[in-house]
Amino acid sequence: MAKLLAVCTGKAEHIEGYSPLTGINKRAVSGPVAIGPQGIAEDAILDRKHHGGLDQAIYVYFQGDYDWWAQEGVASTPGLFGENLVIQGPVSANTAIGDRYQIGDCLLEVTYHRTPCMTFAAKMGDKFWVKRFHRANRPGAYCRVLNPGTIEAGMDITVTPYAGERVTVSELMSFDTSKDLPLDFMRRAVTTPIREKTRFKYETRLADLF
């Protein structure tokens, strides 16, 4: 049984030395929080091109991965990486597309991995952060909301592993900078409930090859 350690939301803010408004500054909140198809209503999502939407409604990070970062000198607090939920139990390396998290009435499904960006680097105050995050290959997971509900820190989570082809978020991230994706990998990925944007990209590439 996994555990929900924190629920985090953010508002539109500026990061010092970085001009765009961003909602990446998440902070843990107390009490019940409603989760809908688009995520948490009170959570600011400003870069809609890369964040949010039905396939990326909730961003989850794993305490086990945060524990690893602590050994690398990154002291974590809930919301540090811009996540909505901090979960104890799974880690990125064993989290696959299609895995499901039942938290009370709320049901989430893993759809993709987090890709680091310059906003994330500005948040961390490290111009090399994007490369560092990639090297660590502990991206956390985006989720879609299959069933809305109300959640609260401290709740138990039932994890149901995806029964089909297992493509982990760490494996997906490892191909972020690859121009020529392996055919076998793309074929495997499109059999999973991966986010639609990526499914379309992979299916288009596969169709062009045959």
Buried (B, 14 or more C-beta within 10 A) or exposed (E): EBBBBBBBBBEEEEBEEBEEEBBBBBEBBEEEBEBEEBBBEEBBBBBEEEBBBEBBBBBBBBBBBBEBBEEEEBEBEBBBBBBBBBBBBBBBBBBBBBBBBBBBEBBBBBBBBBBBBEBBBBBBEBEEBBEBBBEBBBBBBBBBBBBBBBBBBEBEBEBEEBEEBBBBBBBBBBBEEEEEBEEEBBEBBBEBBBBEEBBEBBBEBBEEEE
